[in-house]
Amino acid sequence: MNNNDTIKKTLIVAVSLCLVCSALISFSAVELRDLQEANKTLDKQSKILSAAGLLDSSTDVTEQFKSIQARIVNLETGEFDSAINIEDYDEGSFSRNPSTSIELSSEKDIALLKRRENFQTVYLHYEQQDLNAIILPVRGYGLWGTMKGYLALEPDLKTVIGLEFFEHIETPGLGGEIDNPRWKAIWKGKEIYSDSGEVLITVIKGSVDKNSSNAKYQVDGLSGATITSNGVTNLLSFWLGDMGYGPLISQLKNQELKDV
Ligand SMILES: Cc1cc2nc3c(=O)[nH]c(=O)nc-3n(C[C@H](O)[C@H](O)[C@H](O)COP(=O)(O)O)c2cc1C
C-alpha cells in the first residue's frame, strides 16, 4: 500500500483543507464588511436622490448627496430634534429598543411593523434656500417580508415626486415589479392627502380610470401581486398618518420652508 493512503494522512489533509478554507472565508467576510456597508450606504443615497428626481447617473452619488440635508425628527411631536447625533441614529436598533420605540396595537399596525421607533431621519433638499423636496423613509410588510424605501414629496407636502424601494424580498416579476421603472414613473404627481388631510393614496387592483375623480390618489396595481400592492398602500397609509410623519407634516405646513 502507498504510504499516503492511510486514514491518518487522509484526515490530516481533509482537516487542513477545512481550516484553510474557513480561515479564507472568515478573512474575506471581515475584510469585505466595511465595503458592503459602504455600498449599502451608497445605494440608499442613490435611492434618496432618485426618489426626489435628483439622481444624475453621470455624477458621483456621494458628491450629489451633499446637496441633501438629513434631520432627525421626533415622530410623536413632529419636531426636529438635534439632541440625537445623525451618525449615531440606527433605525433597526431604535425600533427594537423599548426605550426608543413604541409597541403598535394590531389596529394601528397596518404596515405590520410590530414596533415603531420614536425618531426617524428625514431628508431635505433646498434650492436657493427654498425647500424643493422632502424625502421620507417608509417601510412595511409585503408578501414575503419588509419592503423598505423612500417617498419624496413636493414642498406642498402632498404631491409625490417619487417612490423608491432599496430593500425587499418580493418575487421578481410579481411583487418585485415595485422596482419596475414604468411602475415607479406612475407615482410622479399623485397626491397623498385629501383636502381635509386624510391619507387617500392607494395602489388599486387593475388600472386607474383616468376620468375618475379619485385618479390623482390612485396607482395601478401590480398584476398577480395584489398582496405586495396592498402592502405598499398600507405602508404609505401608516407612515403618512398620525403614527408616522403626520405630526411632522402638520408642523411643516405651519412653517416657512426656508433653509436657514
Ligand atoms: C411562487 C409565488 C410567488 C408569488 N409572489 C408574489 C409576490 O411577490 N407578491 C404578491 O403580491 N403575490 C405573489 N404571489 C401571488 C399571491 O400568492 C397571490 O396569488 C396574489 O398576490 C394575488 O394577486 P392577484 O389578485 O393580482 O392575482 C406569488 C405566488 C407564487 C405561487
PDBQT file of the ligand as one rigid body, heavy atoms in Angstrom, charges set to zero:
ROOT
HETATM    1  C1  LIG A 301     -44.125  31.393  -6.161  1.00  0.00    +0.000 C 
HETATM    2  C2  LIG A 301     -45.098  32.518  -5.976  1.00  0.00    +0.000 A 
HETATM    3  C3  LIG A 301     -44.615  33.775  -5.725  1.00  0.00    +0.000 A 
HETATM    4  C4  LIG A 301     -45.504  34.846  -5.526  1.00  0.00    +0.000 A 
HETATM    5  N1  LIG A 301     -45.006  36.080  -5.252  1.00  0.00    +0.000 NA
HETATM    6  C5  LIG A 301     -45.860  37.093  -5.030  1.00  0.00    +0.000 A 
HETATM    7  C6  LIG A 301     -45.377  38.391  -4.676  1.00  0.00    +0.000 A 
HETATM    8  O1  LIG A 301     -44.175  38.674  -4.618  1.00  0.00    +0.000 OA
HETATM    9  N2  LIG A 301     -46.309  39.343  -4.409  1.00  0.00    +0.000 N 
HETATM   10  C7  LIG A 301     -47.647  39.108  -4.460  1.00  0.00    +0.000 A 
HETATM   11  O2  LIG A 301     -48.427  40.012  -4.173  1.00  0.00    +0.000 OA
HETATM   12  N3  LIG A 301     -48.120  37.920  -4.825  1.00  0.00    +0.000 NA
HETATM   13  C8  LIG A 301     -47.262  36.907  -5.109  1.00  0.00    +0.000 A 
HETATM   14  N4  LIG A 301     -47.757  35.688  -5.438  1.00  0.00    +0.000 N 
HETATM   15  C9  LIG A 301     -49.191  35.532  -5.694  1.00  0.00    +0.000 C 
HETATM   16  C10 LIG A 301     -50.005  35.549  -4.422  1.00  0.00    +0.000 C 
HETATM   17  O3  LIG A 301     -49.967  34.303  -3.817  1.00  0.00    +0.000 OA
HETATM   18  C11 LIG A 301     -51.441  35.933  -4.766  1.00  0.00    +0.000 C 
HETATM   19  O4  LIG A 301     -51.984  34.968  -5.578  1.00  0.00    +0.000 OA
HETATM   20  C12 LIG A 301     -51.502  37.263  -5.479  1.00  0.00    +0.000 C 
HETATM   21  O5  LIG A 301     -50.959  38.263  -4.679  1.00  0.00    +0.000 OA
HETATM   22  C13 LIG A 301     -52.896  37.647  -5.859  1.00  0.00    +0.000 C 
HETATM   23  O6  LIG A 301     -52.784  38.731  -6.754  1.00  0.00    +0.000 OA
HETATM   24  P1  LIG A 301     -53.778  38.906  -7.999  1.00  0.00    +0.000 P 
HETATM   25  O7  LIG A 301     -55.139  39.011  -7.374  1.00  0.00    +0.000 OA
HETATM   26  O8  LIG A 301     -53.336  40.189  -8.661  1.00  0.00    +0.000 OA
HETATM   27  O9  LIG A 301     -53.609  37.705  -8.854  1.00  0.00    +0.000 OA
HETATM   28  C14 LIG A 301     -46.886  34.616  -5.627  1.00  0.00    +0.000 A 
HETATM   29  C15 LIG A 301     -47.362  33.326  -5.900  1.00  0.00    +0.000 A 
HETATM   30  C16 LIG A 301     -46.495  32.294  -6.068  1.00  0.00    +0.000 A 
HETATM   31  C17 LIG A 301     -47.032  30.925  -6.344  1.00  0.00    +0.000 C 
ENDROOT
TORSDOF 0
